[in-house]
């Protein structure tokens, strides 16, 4: 079943999207606890603009339910700011996958060619969410968000796209994940001095941007 979340004149559309996503994550966790997911599908993948994006906020709200269900998560970010949100996301991913190193939990789509990929979340084997391109500013985005439930083929394609982007992305500098929290002016931008992307893009990635499913 596909659900479209668009502009709602009665409330903030971002709040409506967050509520919808929290509902999906909660249902996924409940289904996993009831044995409705296979051992190899107890995972979430996220391609998001930043750690302030709606899917990340939903993950944070539901982290205890996900932990009880044995669900892990991985994420690819287009931007590392806001820094506080980044560290909250990393703490959540570590909580859900305590034995996995940072490089296996979180990566950065540092190469500009990768930023045309759409925001995307997959939950288990049949649930997913698709949003706008990562490079577009949040206040200039297409407000339409697509949620699919009972869509194994869409999830399969989404997982394939995630793995391709994950491989082409780079590690997040450790200092961004564990350094001291510092207050910054709202909207401040801080360039990162991380080394350039080491791995070259595979020929199969020449078709970026990824097509929304």
C-alpha positions as CSV (number, residue, x, y, z in Angstrom):
1,X,0.0,0.0,0.0
2,X,1.3,3.4,-1.0
3,X,0.6,6.5,1.1
4,X,1.4,10.0,-0.1
5,X,2.1,12.6,2.5
6,X,1.9,16.1,1.0
7,X,1.0,19.6,2.1
8,X,-1.6,19.8,4.8
9,X,-3.1,23.2,5.3
10,X,-4.2,22.4,8.8
11,X,-0.8,21.7,10.2
12,X,2.9,21.8,9.6
13,X,3.6,19.3,6.8
14,X,6.9,18.3,8.4
15,X,5.1,17.4,11.6
16,X,2.6,15.3,9.6
17,X,5.4,13.5,7.8
18,X,7.2,12.8,11.1
19,X,4.1,11.4,12.7
20,X,3.6,9.1,9.7
21,X,7.2,7.9,9.7
22,X,7.1,7.3,13.5
23,X,4.0,5.1,12.9
24,X,5.8,3.1,10.2
25,X,8.9,2.5,12.3
26,X,6.7,1.6,15.3
27,X,4.8,-0.9,13.2
28,X,8.0,-2.4,11.9
29,X,9.4,-2.9,15.4
30,X,6.1,-4.4,16.6
31,X,6.0,-6.8,13.6
32,X,9.6,-7.9,14.3
33,X,8.8,-8.5,18.0
34,X,5.9,-10.7,16.9
35,X,8.2,-12.8,14.6
36,X,6.9,-11.3,11.4
37,X,10.4,-10.4,10.0
38,X,13.2,-12.8,9.1
39,X,16.5,-12.7,10.9
40,X,18.1,-11.2,7.8
41,X,15.6,-8.4,7.4
42,X,15.9,-6.9,10.9
43,X,17.5,-3.8,9.7
44,X,16.8,-0.2,8.5
45,X,18.8,1.7,5.8
46,X,18.6,5.5,5.5
47,X,19.8,7.9,2.8
48,X,19.2,11.4,4.2
49,X,20.3,15.0,3.7
50,X,21.4,15.4,7.3
51,X,20.9,14.0,10.8
52,X,18.2,16.6,11.3
53,X,16.0,15.0,8.6
54,X,12.6,13.5,9.5
55,X,13.6,9.8,9.2
56,X,16.4,10.3,11.7
57,X,14.1,12.0,14.1
58,X,11.7,9.1,13.8
59,X,14.5,6.6,14.4
60,X,15.5,8.5,17.6
61,X,12.0,8.5,18.9
62,X,11.6,4.7,18.3
63,X,15.1,3.6,19.3
64,X,14.1,1.7,22.4
65,X,11.4,-0.3,20.5
66,X,13.9,-1.1,17.8
67,X,16.5,-2.2,20.3
68,X,14.1,-4.6,22.0
69,X,13.2,-6.0,18.6
70,X,16.9,-6.5,17.7
71,X,16.8,-4.1,14.7
72,X,19.9,-2.4,13.6
73,X,20.3,0.6,11.3
74,X,22.8,2.2,8.9
75,X,22.7,5.7,7.4
76,X,24.3,7.7,4.5
77,X,24.3,11.5,5.0
78,X,24.8,14.2,2.5
79,X,25.7,16.8,5.1
80,X,27.4,16.4,8.5
81,X,25.8,19.5,10.1
82,X,24.0,20.1,12.4
83,X,26.7,18.6,14.6
84,X,24.6,17.9,17.7
85,X,22.1,16.0,15.5
86,X,24.9,14.0,13.9
87,X,26.2,12.9,17.3
88,X,22.7,11.9,18.5
89,X,22.3,9.8,15.3
90,X,25.6,8.1,15.8
91,X,24.8,7.4,19.5
92,X,21.5,5.8,18.3
93,X,23.1,3.7,15.6
94,X,25.7,2.5,18.1
95,X,22.9,1.7,20.6
96,X,21.2,-0.5,18.0
97,X,24.5,-2.0,16.8
98,X,26.9,-1.9,19.8
99,X,29.4,-4.4,18.3
100,X,29.8,-2.6,15.0
101,X,32.5,0.1,14.3
102,X,31.5,3.6,13.2
103,X,32.5,2.9,9.5
104,X,29.9,0.1,9.4
105,X,27.1,2.3,10.8
106,X,27.4,5.8,9.2
107,X,28.9,7.2,6.0
108,X,29.1,10.5,4.2
109,X,28.2,11.2,0.6
110,X,31.0,13.7,0.3
111,X,31.3,13.5,-3.5
112,X,29.0,16.1,-5.1
113,X,27.9,13.6,-7.7
114,X,26.2,11.6,-5.1
115,X,23.9,14.3,-3.8
116,X,21.3,13.9,-6.5
117,X,20.1,10.7,-4.8
118,X,16.7,10.9,-3.3
119,X,16.2,10.6,0.4
120,X,15.2,7.0,1.1
121,X,14.5,4.7,3.9
122,X,13.9,0.9,3.9
123,X,12.5,-1.0,6.9
124,X,12.8,-4.7,6.8
125,X,11.6,-6.5,3.6
126,X,8.5,-4.7,2.7
127,X,8.3,-1.1,4.0
128,X,10.0,2.0,2.6
129,X,9.8,5.8,2.3
130,X,11.0,8.1,-0.5
131,X,11.6,11.9,-0.4
132,X,13.3,14.6,-2.4
133,X,16.8,14.8,-3.7
134,X,19.5,15.3,-0.9
135,X,21.1,18.3,-2.5
136,X,18.0,20.4,-2.4
137,X,17.5,22.7,0.6
138,X,14.8,21.6,3.0
139,X,12.8,24.8,2.5
140,X,12.9,24.5,-1.3
141,X,11.9,20.8,-1.6
142,X,9.1,19.0,-3.2
143,X,6.7,18.5,-0.2
144,X,5.5,15.1,-1.5
145,X,6.8,12.1,0.4
146,X,5.9,8.5,-0.6
147,X,5.4,5.7,2.0
148,X,5.1,2.1,0.8
149,X,4.0,-0.8,2.9
150,X,3.8,-4.3,1.5
151,X,6.3,-3.4,-1.4
152,X,9.1,-6.0,-1.4
153,X,10.2,-5.2,-4.9
154,X,10.5,-1.5,-4.1
155,X,12.5,-2.3,-1.0
156,X,14.8,-4.6,-3.0
157,X,15.6,-1.8,-5.4
158,X,16.0,0.6,-2.5
159,X,18.5,-1.7,-0.8
160,X,20.4,-2.1,-4.0
161,X,20.6,1.7,-4.3
162,X,21.6,2.1,-0.7
163,X,24.5,-0.4,-1.0
164,X,25.8,1.4,-4.2
165,X,25.7,4.7,-2.5
166,X,27.2,3.3,0.7
167,X,30.2,1.9,-1.2
168,X,30.7,5.2,-3.0
169,X,30.6,7.2,0.2
170,X,33.4,7.9,2.7
171,X,33.8,7.5,6.4
172,X,32.7,10.2,8.8
173,X,35.7,11.8,10.6
174,X,35.8,10.5,14.1
175,X,36.2,14.0,15.6
176,X,32.7,14.8,14.2
177,X,31.2,11.9,16.1
178,X,32.9,12.1,19.5
179,X,34.4,15.6,20.0
180,X,33.0,18.2,22.5
181,X,29.7,19.8,21.7
182,X,30.1,23.5,20.8
183,X,27.4,26.1,20.4
184,X,27.2,27.6,16.9
185,X,25.2,30.3,15.3
186,X,22.0,29.0,13.7
187,X,22.5,27.9,10.1
188,X,26.3,28.2,10.4
189,X,28.3,26.1,7.9
190,X,31.6,24.5,8.7
191,X,33.6,22.9,5.9
192,X,35.1,19.6,6.7
193,X,38.8,18.9,6.3
194,X,38.4,15.2,5.7
195,X,40.5,13.5,3.0
196,X,38.8,13.2,-0.4
197,X,36.8,10.2,-1.3
198,X,39.3,7.4,-1.8
199,X,37.3,5.0,-3.9
200,X,36.4,6.0,-7.5
201,X,32.8,5.6,-8.6
202,X,32.0,2.4,-10.3
203,X,30.7,2.5,-13.9
204,X,27.3,1.3,-12.7
205,X,26.9,4.5,-10.7
206,X,27.2,6.7,-13.8
207,X,23.4,6.9,-14.0
208,X,23.0,9.2,-10.9
209,X,20.7,10.6,-9.8
210,X,18.9,7.6,-8.5
211,X,15.4,7.3,-9.8
212,X,12.7,7.6,-7.2
213,X,10.9,4.3,-6.9
